[in-house]
Amino acid sequence: MKSKIIYILSIALIAGYILVYFLQLPWIEFFELKIMDLMYRMRGNIEINADVLIVGIDEYSLTSLEAEGDVWPWSRYHYGKVVKKLFEAGAKAVVFDVSFTENDEVNPKYDTYFASILLRYKNVILGTYLINDKETYERYNEKIKEKLLNNTSYLNYTYKMKNFRNLRLITPISIYKVRPPISKLSAVVPSATYEIGEIDIDGVVRSLPLFIKEVWAQEVGLTSGFLPHMDVMAAALYFGKNLESLTVDFKTKTVDLDKRKIRFDSNGLFRLFYYGDRVFKEIPFYDVETGNFPNEIFKNKIVLIGYTATAKGLYDLRITPFSNNTPGVYIHATAIQNMISGDTLIRAPMWIRIIILIGSLILVDIFLMKKKIRWNILAFLIVPAILLLGYYLFLNQYYMDVFYSIFSSVTLSTVGLSMNLLRESREKKKMKEYLYRYVPDTVADYLVKKGKLELGGENREIVVLFSDVKGFTSLSEKKSAEEVVKILNGYLTRMSEVIRNKYGGTIDKFVGDAIMAIFGAPVSYENDIERALKCALDMRKELNRFNEEMGINLDSGIGIHFGPAVVGNIGAPFRMDYTSIGDTINTCSRMEHLTRELDADIIVSDVIVKNTKNFEFKYLGEFSVKGKSKPLKLYELKGVKKNNV
């Protein structure tokens, strides 16, 4: 029954995972992403030889230029100076996480100056922002729309496309219109979007679009509208790629930069692999403009210019796995460095996740099928094993979803362990009810702790005591059935109290008015023989008291023998008895029968006599016993020696 429930629950957990995936329900994804962030924090920062540096538009630069009479937005003159300084310092490319969609507010001539610098150095990418929907664009002033209509240089960098038919399997980010920099600037250098794109369901940035689809360009019939992201263009410049020949392959889901192929998913997103918190060097904008920076620091570097966390009023902060206030320019730096280094966090496809889930549940099932609780508890070790495997793969830039496998393993392990605990509790209760009637409470507790009653036994050296009422048949003929049962139950109860509670013996069985008890099993003590002998003497005394109370004249014979026997739970699964079998038991039973012939109340074997010195015995002689080739030397137990009373 238990195994059936475990199998059904395992199948239900697997089916539930597949259902949640196809229905795109967010709750599993939320916890999965949080585990991913936890792994980032556990790993910490990675030391990298960064190819990307940041020139920060920070509070220090804002206040420094304000002191010189230029408040935000700054004149383009400053940007021109900084670009010139950067390329003179050996920068490979300069990328602006800033848009220039309006003319210079101080002096339009500075736009011309800035454009002349851009024309001279070329390897500059300007940022653009996006008009997401047509309705917003339609409300633009007609003069602005006319300017935008004539400012289409950014479309020169539209992706070349391979395997276009596979585009139907891709769902890219779609916007209506790009708003590029003013034409004086966009005509001389490339411009592209710096948008982060859609964030994950928990508000954390973990990916970035490699392209966007501009609907307007398709509507007017200019291009396909598939435009590269600013960070793709920056990486392309690092590799010396012609930006007008960027190619996207929708079949392989890659962007080709010649020296590197950048992978994206079915939404056109590139998954970031974060190196840590603020791992890229940052030089204040003002220091670059004034030449206050180390020599060689910008040589052969991609330089990003953007807002930092201290730039008050210029909010561009995002949530990342390392911080709730990461400037967007650091995310772009991460993306560009990822593309240059060939780094990305690959996420395991659904079929691998299912295999991991099935494998973990099979291992849990194996442990739960074991009967012992300690094996069931080991099923919980699957959880740290999954985490360790997941973390190892994560360190190698491969993320294997672990949350649902952990959740399912814990659920299945808890249910299985609970069922086994309930089963064991019922078995122990049943065991107690059975054992407490025949053995002392301490012995019963010992057996219960050992666990389930099972078929089988062990070889033990035990003392066997047989006791039988003499002449009980004639007594029963003179009494009614109710009286006979009352007398017999009273007698057996009194004898059992002596055996179990006073001397720690185990009641093996009742056979009519006969009692079989053993000493030395299931728990053995050093004085098993002496306890059995004292028990027999006290049973005689208790019988006399019972006769006086009941007004009857019962007599009993007792036989005691010591030797090897097979002791254990013997029977069928539906009914077992803790009993002993073997020649020792048969011999003792026949010795007890001789009490009627020899007029002796308690007969013991010579083995008993040889193993104790504290009792008085009377030698009865040698007697042949059925099943024995040699006669037995038998003795009558008379009592405890006076000096040992």
C-alpha positions in Angstrom: 0.0 0.0 0.0 2.8 2.4 1.0 4.8 1.7 -2.2 1.7 2.3 -4.3 1.1 5.7 -2.7 4.8 6.6 -3.2 4.7 5.7 -6.9 1.4 7.6 -7.4 2.8 10.7 -5.6 6.0 10.5 -7.7 4.1 10.5 -10.9 1.8 13.3 -9.7 4.9 15.5 -8.9 6.4 14.9 -12.3 3.1 15.5 -14.1 2.6 18.7 -12.0 5.9 20.1 -13.0 5.2 19.5 -16.7 1.8 21.1 -16.4 3.1 24.1 -14.6 5.8 24.5 -17.3 3.3 24.5 -20.2 0.8 26.7 -18.4 3.7 29.1 -17.6 2.6 29.5 -14.0 5.1 31.7 -12.2 5.5 30.3 -8.7 8.1 27.7 -9.5 10.1 30.1 -11.6 10.1 32.7 -8.8 11.7 30.3 -6.3 14.1 28.9 -9.0 15.4 32.4 -9.7 15.9 33.1 -6.0 18.0 29.9 -5.7 20.0 31.2 -8.7 20.7 34.5 -6.9 21.6 32.6 -3.8 24.3 30.7 -5.7 25.6 34.0 -7.1 26.0 35.3 -3.5 27.6 32.1 -2.3 30.1 32.3 -5.1 30.8 36.0 -4.6 32.9 38.2 -6.8 35.2 36.8 -9.6 38.4 38.5 -10.3 38.5 39.2 -14.1 40.9 40.9 -16.4 38.2 43.3 -17.6 38.1 44.6 -21.2 35.4 47.1 -20.2 35.8 50.2 -18.1 33.2 52.7 -16.9 33.4 56.5 -17.1 30.9 57.5 -14.5 28.5 60.4 -14.6 28.5 60.7 -10.8 27.7 63.3 -8.2 31.3 64.3 -8.1 31.4 65.1 -11.8 28.0 66.8 -11.7 29.0 69.1 -8.9 32.4 69.8 -10.3 31.0 70.9 -13.7 28.3 72.9 -11.9 31.0 74.8 -10.1 32.4 75.7 -13.5 29.0 77.0 -14.6 27.6 74.0 -16.5 24.6 72.2 -14.9 22.9 69.1 -16.2 22.2 68.4 -19.0 25.8 69.2 -19.9 27.0 70.8 -23.0 28.1 68.5 -25.8 31.5 70.2 -25.6 32.3 68.1 -22.5 31.4 64.9 -24.2 33.6 65.8 -27.2 36.5 66.4 -24.9 36.1 63.2 -23.0 35.8 61.1 -26.2 39.0 62.7 -27.5 40.8 62.0 -24.2 39.7 58.4 -24.2 40.9 57.6 -27.8 44.1 59.5 -27.2 44.6 57.2 -24.1 44.2 54.1 -26.4 40.5 53.2 -25.9 39.2 50.7 -28.5 35.6 52.0 -28.5 33.4 54.3 -26.6 29.8 53.5 -25.8 27.3 56.0 -24.5 24.6 54.7 -22.1 23.2 58.2 -22.7 20.8 59.5 -25.3 21.3 62.8 -27.3 17.8 63.2 -28.8 17.8 67.0 -28.4 20.1 69.8 -29.6 22.6 71.2 -27.2 20.8 73.5 -24.8 23.8 75.8 -24.3 25.1 76.3 -27.8 24.2 74.3 -30.9 27.8 74.8 -32.1 28.8 72.3 -29.5 26.8 69.6 -31.4 29.0 70.4 -34.4 32.1 70.1 -32.3 30.9 66.8 -30.8 30.0 65.5 -34.2 33.5 66.4 -35.5 35.1 64.4 -32.7 32.8 61.4 -33.5 33.6 61.7 -37.2 37.3 61.7 -36.4 37.3 58.6 -34.1 34.4 56.6 -35.5 34.4 53.7 -33.0 31.6 55.3 -30.9 28.1 54.0 -30.2 25.4 56.4 -29.1 22.4 55.3 -27.1 18.8 55.6 -28.2 15.5 55.3 -26.4 12.4 53.6 -27.5 8.8 54.6 -28.3 7.0 51.5 -27.3 3.6 51.9 -28.9 2.1 53.5 -31.9 -0.4 55.5 -30.0 2.3 57.4 -28.2 4.2 58.1 -31.4 1.0 59.4 -33.1 0.6 62.0 -30.4 4.1 63.4 -31.1 4.3 66.9 -32.6 4.4 66.8 -36.4 7.7 68.7 -36.5 9.3 66.0 -34.3 7.8 63.2 -36.4 9.2 64.9 -39.5 12.6 65.0 -37.9 12.4 61.3 -37.0 11.2 60.4 -40.5 14.4 61.9 -41.9 16.7 60.5 -39.2 17.0 56.9 -40.2 20.8 56.3 -40.2 20.4 53.8 -37.4 18.6 51.5 -39.8 21.9 51.0 -41.7 22.8 48.6 -38.9 19.8 46.3 -39.2 20.7 42.7 -38.8 21.3 40.5 -41.8 19.2 37.4 -41.2 19.8 33.7 -41.8 17.2 31.0 -41.6 14.4 33.5 -41.6 11.7 30.7 -41.6 12.7 29.9 -38.0 11.7 33.4 -36.9 8.3 32.1 -36.2 9.8 30.2 -33.2 11.2 33.4 -31.8 9.3 36.0 -29.8 11.5 39.1 -29.8 10.9 42.4 -27.9 8.8 44.5 -30.2 8.6 48.3 -30.1 7.0 50.8 -32.4 9.8 53.3 -33.1 13.3 54.0 -32.1 14.1 57.6 -31.2 17.7 58.0 -32.3 20.2 60.9 -31.4 19.9 64.1 -33.4 20.8 63.5 -37.0 24.0 65.6 -36.8 25.3 62.9 -34.5 23.6 59.7 -35.7 24.7 60.4 -39.3 28.4 60.0 -38.3 28.4 57.1 -35.8 26.1 54.1 -35.0 23.4 54.4 -32.5 21.5 51.6 -30.8 19.1 50.9 -28.0 20.5 50.7 -24.4 17.2 49.3 -23.1 17.5 46.5 -20.5 14.4 44.9 -21.8 11.9 42.8 -19.9 13.0 41.9 -16.4 12.3 38.6 -14.7 9.1 38.0 -12.6 10.8 39.0 -9.4 12.1 42.3 -10.8 15.7 41.2 -11.2 17.7 41.8 -14.3 19.3 38.5 -15.5 19.1 38.8 -19.2 19.3 41.4 -22.0 17.9 41.4 -25.6 20.3 41.0 -28.4 17.9 42.6 -30.8 14.6 44.5 -30.9 12.0 44.6 -33.6 11.0 48.0 -34.8 7.4 47.9 -36.2 7.6 51.3 -37.9 10.5 50.3 -40.1 8.4 47.4 -41.4 5.3 49.5 -41.9 7.1 52.1 -44.0 9.0 49.3 -45.9 12.5 50.4 -45.0 13.9 47.3 -43.4 13.0 44.2 -41.5 13.2 46.2 -38.3 15.5 43.8 -36.5 18.0 46.1 -34.8 21.0 45.1 -32.7 21.4 46.1 -29.1 24.1 48.6 -28.2 26.0 46.0 -26.2 26.2 43.6 -29.3 27.6 46.5 -31.3 30.2 47.3 -28.6 31.4 43.7 -28.6 31.5 43.7 -32.4 33.7 46.8 -32.3 36.1 45.0 -29.9 36.5 42.1 -32.4 36.8 44.5 -35.4 33.5 43.4 -36.9 31.8 45.6 -39.5 28.7 46.8 -37.8 26.7 46.9 -41.0 27.2 43.2 -41.5 26.0 41.8 -38.2 24.1 38.6 -38.8 21.5 36.8 -36.7 20.8 33.1 -37.3 17.3 32.2 -36.1 17.9 28.5 -36.5 21.0 28.3 -34.3 19.8 31.2 -32.2 23.1 33.0 -32.4 24.4 36.4 -33.4 27.6 36.0 -35.4 30.5 38.3 -34.5 33.0 36.3 -36.5 35.3 35.5 -33.5 32.3 34.8 -31.3 28.8 33.5 -31.6 26.4 35.0 -29.0 23.6 32.7 -28.0 20.0 33.9 -27.3 16.8 32.1 -26.3 13.4 32.0 -27.9 12.7 35.5 -26.7 15.9 36.9 -28.2 17.4 37.3 -24.7 21.0 36.7 -23.8 21.4 35.4 -20.2 23.9 37.3 -18.3 26.7 35.8 -16.2 27.4 38.2 -13.4 31.0 38.5 -12.2 30.0 40.2 -9.0 29.1 43.5 -7.5 30.9 46.5 -9.0 33.8 44.5 -10.5 34.4 47.0 -13.2 36.7 49.9 -12.7 35.0 53.3 -12.6 36.7 56.6 -13.4 34.7 59.8 -12.8 33.7 61.7 -16.0 35.2 64.9 -14.7 38.6 63.3 -14.0 38.7 62.0 -17.6 37.9 65.4 -19.0 40.6 67.0 -16.9 43.1 64.2 -17.6 43.3 63.0 -14.0 43.6 59.3 -14.7 46.3 56.6 -14.7 48.3 56.1 -17.9 47.4 53.1 -20.0 44.2 52.4 -18.0 42.0 52.8 -21.1 44.3 51.1 -23.6 42.5 48.6 -25.8 39.4 48.9 -23.6 35.7 49.3 -24.3 34.7 52.4 -22.4 31.1 52.8 -21.2 29.9 56.3 -20.3 26.8 56.3 -18.1 25.1 57.2 -14.8 26.3 55.8 -11.5 24.5 55.2 -8.3 25.6 58.6 -6.9 24.2 60.6 -9.8 21.3 62.2 -7.9 18.3 63.0 -10.0 19.6 60.8 -12.9 18.0 57.5 -11.8 19.2 54.5 -13.7 19.3 51.8 -11.0 18.3 48.2 -11.4 18.0 45.1 -9.2 20.6 42.4 -9.9 21.5 39.2 -8.0 24.1 41.2 -6.0 22.3 44.5 -5.3 19.0 46.3 -5.4 20.7 49.4 -6.6 23.0 48.5 -9.5 23.5 51.2 -12.1 22.4 50.2 -15.6 25.8 51.0 -17.0 27.2 48.1 -14.9 24.7 45.7 -16.4 25.8 46.8 -19.9 29.5 46.3 -18.8 28.6 42.8 -17.7 26.9 42.0 -21.0 29.7 43.4 -23.2 32.4 41.5 -21.1 30.3 38.3 -21.3 30.2 38.6 -25.1 33.9 39.3 -25.4 34.9 36.5 -23.0 32.3 34.0 -24.3 30.6 33.9 -20.9 26.9 33.2 -20.4 24.8 31.4 -17.9 23.3 28.5 -19.9 20.0 27.3 -18.4 19.2 23.6 -18.6 16.4 22.8 -21.1 13.2 21.4 -19.9 14.0 17.8 -20.9 17.1 17.8 -18.7 15.2 19.3 -15.8 12.6 16.4 -16.1 15.4 13.8 -16.2 17.0 15.3 -13.0 13.6 15.4 -11.4 12.8 11.7 -12.3 16.3 10.6 -11.2 16.0 12.3 -7.8 12.6 10.8 -7.2 13.8 7.4 -8.1 16.6 7.7 -5.6 14.2 8.9 -2.9 11.9 5.9 -3.8 14.8 3.5 -3.3 15.5 4.8 0.2 11.8 4.9 1.1 11.3 1.3 0.1 13.7 0.2 2.9 12.0 -0.9 6.0 14.4 0.7 8.5 13.7 4.3 9.4 17.4 5.3 9.2 17.3 4.4 5.5 14.2 6.5 5.0 15.9 9.5 6.6 18.8 9.1 4.2 16.3 10.0 1.4 16.6 13.7 2.6 20.3 13.6 1.6 19.1 13.8 -2.0 18.4 17.5 -1.3 22.0 18.6 -0.5 23.2 16.3 -3.3 21.0 18.2 -5.8 22.2 21.5 -4.4 25.9 20.5 -4.6 25.5 19.3 -8.1 23.5 22.4 -9.1 26.2 24.7 -7.5 29.0 22.8 -9.2 27.4 23.3 -12.6 26.6 26.9 -11.8 30.3 27.6 -11.1 30.8 26.3 -14.7 28.2 28.6 -16.1 25.5 26.0 -16.4 22.3 26.5 -14.3 20.4 23.3 -13.6 17.0 24.1 -12.1 17.0 22.6 -8.6 14.0 24.1 -6.8 11.3 21.7 -8.0 13.6 18.7 -7.7 14.3 19.7 -4.1 10.7 20.5 -3.4 9.5 17.1 -4.8 12.3 15.2 -3.0 11.4 16.8 0.3 7.7 16.2 -0.2 8.1 12.6 -1.2 10.6 11.9 1.6 8.4 13.5 4.2 5.3 11.6 3.1 7.3 8.3 2.9 9.0 8.8 6.2 5.7 9.8 7.9 4.0 6.6 6.5 6.9 4.5 7.7 6.8 6.1 11.2 3.1 5.5 11.4 3.6 1.9 10.3 6.3 1.4 12.8 4.3 3.1 15.5 1.4 0.7 14.8 3.8 -2.3 14.8 5.4 -1.2 18.0 1.9 -0.8 19.6 1.0 -4.2 18.4 4.3 -5.6 19.6 3.8 -4.1 23.0 0.4 -5.5 23.3 1.7 -8.9 22.5 4.9 -8.8 24.5 3.8 -7.2 27.7 1.6 -10.2 28.4 4.5 -12.6 28.4 7.7 -10.8 29.3 8.7 -8.1 31.9 8.2 -4.5 30.9 11.9 -3.9 30.6 12.4 -6.8 28.3 9.3 -5.8 26.2 10.8 -2.3 25.8 14.1 -3.8 24.7 12.3 -5.9 22.0 10.2 -2.9 20.9 13.3 -0.8 20.4 14.8 -3.5 18.2 12.0 -3.0 15.7 9.6 -5.1 13.7 8.7 -8.6 14.7 10.0 -10.8 11.9 10.1 -14.5 11.2 13.4 -16.0 12.2 15.5 -16.6 15.3 18.9 -17.2 16.9 20.7 -19.9 18.8 20.9 -19.1 22.5 21.9 -20.8 25.8 18.7 -20.6 27.9 17.1 -22.0 31.0 13.8 -23.6 30.4 11.1 -24.0 33.1 8.0 -26.2 32.6 5.2 -26.1 35.1 2.1 -28.2 35.0 -0.9 -28.7 37.4 -1.2 -32.2 38.8 -4.6 -33.7 38.7 -6.3 -30.8 37.1 -8.5 -33.0 34.9 -10.1 -34.6 38.0 -10.6 -31.1 39.5 -12.3 -29.8 36.4 -14.8 -32.7 36.5 -16.0 -31.6 39.9 -16.4 -27.9 39.0 -18.5 -26.0 36.5 -16.9 -24.6 33.4 -17.1 -21.1 34.7 -15.4 -22.1 38.0 -12.7 -24.1 36.1 -11.9 -21.1 33.9 -11.8 -18.8 37.0 -9.5 -21.0 38.9 -7.2 -21.6 35.9 -7.0 -17.9 35.0 -6.2 -17.0 38.6 -3.6 -19.7 38.8 -1.9 -18.7 35.6 -2.0 -15.0 36.5 -0.3 -15.6 39.9 2.4 -17.8 38.4 3.0 -15.3 35.5 3.4 -12.5 38.0 6.2 -14.4 39.7 7.9 -15.4 36.5 7.6 -12.0 34.7 7.7 -9.3 37.3 9.7 -10.9 40.2 12.3 -12.8 38.3 12.4 -11.3 34.8 11.5 -14.5 33.0 9.7 -14.7 29.7 6.4 -16.6 29.3 7.0 -18.7 26.2 3.5 -20.2 26.1 0.5 -21.5 28.0 -0.7 -25.0 27.1 -3.9 -25.6 29.0 -2.9 -25.5 32.6 0.8 -25.8 31.7 3.3 -22.9 31.6 6.5 -22.8 29.7 9.0 -20.0 30.6 12.5 -19.3 29.6 15.4 -17.3 31.2 18.2 -15.9 29.1 16.1 -14.7 26.1 15.4 -12.3 24.7 17.7 -10.6 27.3 20.4 -12.7 29.0 21.8 -12.0 32.5 24.7 -13.7 34.3 22.3 -15.3 36.9 19.7 -16.9 34.6 20.0 -20.3 36.3 19.7 -18.8 39.8 16.7 -16.7 38.9 14.9 -19.7 37.4 15.5 -21.8 40.5 14.3 -19.1 42.9 11.4 -18.5 40.6 10.4 -22.2 40.9 10.6 -22.1 44.7 8.5 -18.9 44.8 6.0 -20.4 42.4 5.4 -23.2 44.9 4.9 -20.7 47.7 2.5 -18.7 45.6 0.6 -21.8 44.7 0.1 -22.5 48.5 -1.2 -19.0 49.0 -3.5 -19.4 46.0 -4.9 -22.6 47.4 -5.6 -21.0 50.8 -7.4 -18.1 49.1 -9.5 -20.2 46.8 -10.1 -23.1 49.2 -8.8 -25.7 46.8 -5.9 -28.1 46.8 -4.0 -27.7 43.5 -0.5 -29.2 43.1 2.0 -28.6 40.4 5.2 -30.1 39.1 8.1 -28.1 37.7 11.0 -29.1 35.5 14.1 -27.0 34.9 16.8 -27.6 32.3 19.7 -25.6 30.7 21.0 -25.9 27.2 21.0 -24.6 23.6 17.8 -23.7 21.8 16.5 -21.7 18.8 14.8 -18.6 20.1 12.8 -16.1 18.1 9.6 -15.1 16.4 8.2 -18.2 14.9 4.9 -18.5 13.0 3.2 -16.9 10.0 3.2 -13.2 9.2 -0.4 -12.9 10.5 0.4 -14.7 13.7 3.7 -15.1 15.4 4.9 -16.3 18.8 8.1 -15.4 20.5 9.1 -19.0 21.5 11.9 -21.4 21.7 12.4 -24.8 20.1 14.9 -27.6 20.3 16.1 -30.6 22.3 16.5 -28.6 25.5 12.8 -27.7 25.5 11.7 -31.3 24.7 13.9 -32.7 27.5 12.6 -30.2 30.1 9.0 -31.0 29.2 9.6 -34.7 29.8 11.5 -34.0 33.1 8.5 -32.1 34.3 6.3 -35.2 33.7 8.5 -37.2 35.9 7.4 -35.2 39.0 4.3 -37.3 39.2 6.3 -40.6 39.2 9.1 -39.5 41.5 7.0 -37.6 44.1 9.2 -34.5 43.6 7.8 -31.0 43.2 10.8 -29.4 41.3 13.1 -31.6 39.2 16.3 -30.2 37.7 19.0 -31.6 35.4 22.6 -32.2 36.4 23.6 -29.3 34.1 21.7 -27.0 36.4 23.3 -28.5 39.5 26.8 -28.1 38.1 26.2 -24.4 37.3 25.1 -23.3 40.7 26.4 -23.6 44.3 23.7 -21.7 46.2 21.0 -24.2 46.3 20.3 -27.6 48.0 19.5 -30.5 45.8 18.5 -34.1 46.4 19.8 -36.7 43.9 17.0 -38.7 42.4 19.0 -41.0 40.2 19.4 -41.7 36.5 16.3 -41.8 34.3 15.7 -42.6 30.7 14.0 -39.8 28.8 12.4 -40.2 25.4 14.6 -38.8 22.7 17.8 -39.3 24.7 20.2 -42.2 24.1 21.7 -41.9 27.6 19.8 -41.6 30.9 19.7 -38.2 32.6 20.9 -37.6 36.2 18.0 -35.7 37.9 17.8 -33.8 41.1 15.0 -32.4 43.3 15.4 -28.8 44.2 14.9 -28.5 48.0 15.6 -24.8 48.5 18.3 -22.1 48.9 21.3 -22.9 51.1 20.9 -21.2 54.5 24.0 -19.0 54.1 22.5 -17.7 50.8 19.0 -17.0 51.9 
